[in-house]
Amino acid sequence: MIDQFCEWFEGEFDNWTQASSNPTQWSHIFIVHKKISDRKFLTTSRYNYQTEPYRQQEVEITQEGDTIVVKNPVCDMVFKLRKPDADDDYFQGTSVEGCTYKGKELTSKAKLYADQYHSWDEGYWQSSNGFFTFKKKL
């Protein structure tokens, strides 16, 4: 299971379709999950108008039973494989309870598909009205 997660996690993602459909609601963002060793990744997030990322961190992916844990310096994310049907499996993730960033509570949700990554942060960063929908560059 961890190998499948890492394969889906690695890559370049952007939300151009979402951002261009409603630019006042959604910023255009590029996310890169670059493998730096077997189960470690350098993750970066940047706005389309910037050359430098606004967020960069190293994460490590582990497996504990049927749970995938993405360990990062701010807040670990816990993922479980969901199988709604054979063609649409995904990993559903949430931040561990009690996460804070710069003194504010942070709650994150995510969904990882073979070709997409969806994320929703509430707390420190201004919350959106739903998931950012990033498509993977294949």
C-alpha positions in Angstrom: 0.0 0.0 0.0 2.8 2.4 0.8 4.4 1.9 -2.6 1.1 2.8 -4.3 0.7 5.9 -2.1 4.3 7.1 -2.9 3.8 6.6 -6.6 0.6 8.7 -6.6 2.1 11.3 -4.2 5.2 11.9 -6.3 4.9 14.5 -9.1 3.9 18.0 -10.2 0.3 19.2 -9.6 -1.6 22.4 -10.4 -5.2 23.6 -10.1 -5.4 25.6 -13.4 -8.8 24.2 -14.3 -10.3 25.2 -10.9 -8.5 28.6 -10.8 -9.4 29.6 -14.3 -13.0 28.7 -13.8 -13.3 31.1 -10.8 -10.2 33.2 -10.3 -11.7 35.3 -7.5 -12.3 32.2 -5.5 -9.2 30.1 -6.3 -5.6 31.1 -6.6 -3.6 29.3 -9.3 -1.0 27.1 -7.3 1.7 24.7 -8.3 2.6 21.8 -5.9 5.6 19.6 -6.4 6.3 16.4 -4.4 9.9 15.5 -5.4 11.3 12.2 -4.2 14.7 12.7 -2.4 15.1 9.2 -1.0 13.1 6.0 -0.7 10.2 7.4 1.3 11.2 11.1 1.7 9.9 13.9 -0.4 10.6 17.6 -0.7 7.2 19.3 -1.1 6.8 22.8 -2.4 3.8 25.1 -3.0 4.0 28.3 -5.0 1.6 30.7 -6.6 1.7 30.9 -10.5 3.0 34.5 -10.3 5.9 33.7 -8.0 9.2 32.0 -8.8 9.9 30.9 -5.2 7.6 28.7 -3.1 5.6 30.1 -0.2 5.8 26.7 1.5 8.6 24.2 1.4 9.2 21.2 3.7 10.6 17.7 3.8 8.2 14.9 4.6 8.6 11.3 5.3 6.0 8.7 4.5 5.5 5.7 6.8 2.9 2.9 7.1 1.4 1.8 10.4 -1.0 -1.2 9.8 -3.5 0.0 7.2 -2.7 3.6 7.8 -0.2 5.8 5.8 1.3 8.7 7.8 2.9 11.7 6.1 5.2 13.1 8.8 6.1 16.7 8.4 7.4 19.5 10.6 4.0 21.4 10.9 1.4 18.7 11.2 1.3 15.0 10.4 -1.4 13.7 8.0 -3.0 10.3 8.4 -4.3 8.6 5.3 -6.5 5.5 4.7 -7.2 3.8 1.4 -10.9 4.2 0.3 -12.3 2.0 -2.4 -15.6 3.5 -3.6 -15.4 1.4 -6.8 -12.6 -0.3 -8.7 -11.9 2.7 -11.0 -11.9 5.4 -8.3 -9.7 4.3 -5.4 -8.2 7.1 -3.3 -6.4 7.8 -0.1 -8.4 10.0 2.3 -6.3 12.0 4.8 -6.8 14.3 7.8 -4.3 16.1 10.1 -3.7 14.6 13.5 -5.7 16.3 16.3 -4.1 19.2 18.1 -2.1 20.6 15.3 -1.1 24.2 15.6 0.9 26.5 13.4 2.3 29.8 14.7 0.0 29.5 17.7 -3.2 28.9 15.7 -5.1 25.6 15.3 -4.7 24.0 11.9 -7.0 21.3 10.4 -6.2 19.8 7.1 -8.0 17.4 4.8 -6.7 15.7 1.7 -7.6 13.2 -1.0 -4.9 11.5 -3.1 -5.9 9.9 -6.4 -3.6 8.4 -9.0 -3.9 11.6 -11.1 -5.1 14.2 -8.6 -4.5 15.7 -5.2 -7.2 17.6 -3.3 -6.4 19.7 -0.2 -8.3 21.9 2.2 -6.6 23.7 5.1 -8.6 25.5 7.8 -7.1 27.6 10.6 -3.9 29.5 10.1 -4.3 30.0 6.4 -7.5 31.6 5.1 -10.0 28.8 4.6 -11.6 28.3 1.2 -15.1 27.0 0.4 -13.9 23.6 -0.4 -11.0 21.5 -1.7 -8.3 22.9 -3.9 -8.3 20.4 -6.8 -4.8 19.8 -8.2 -4.3 17.7 -11.3 -1.1 15.7 -11.7 1.0 16.3 -14.8 1.4 12.9 -16.3 
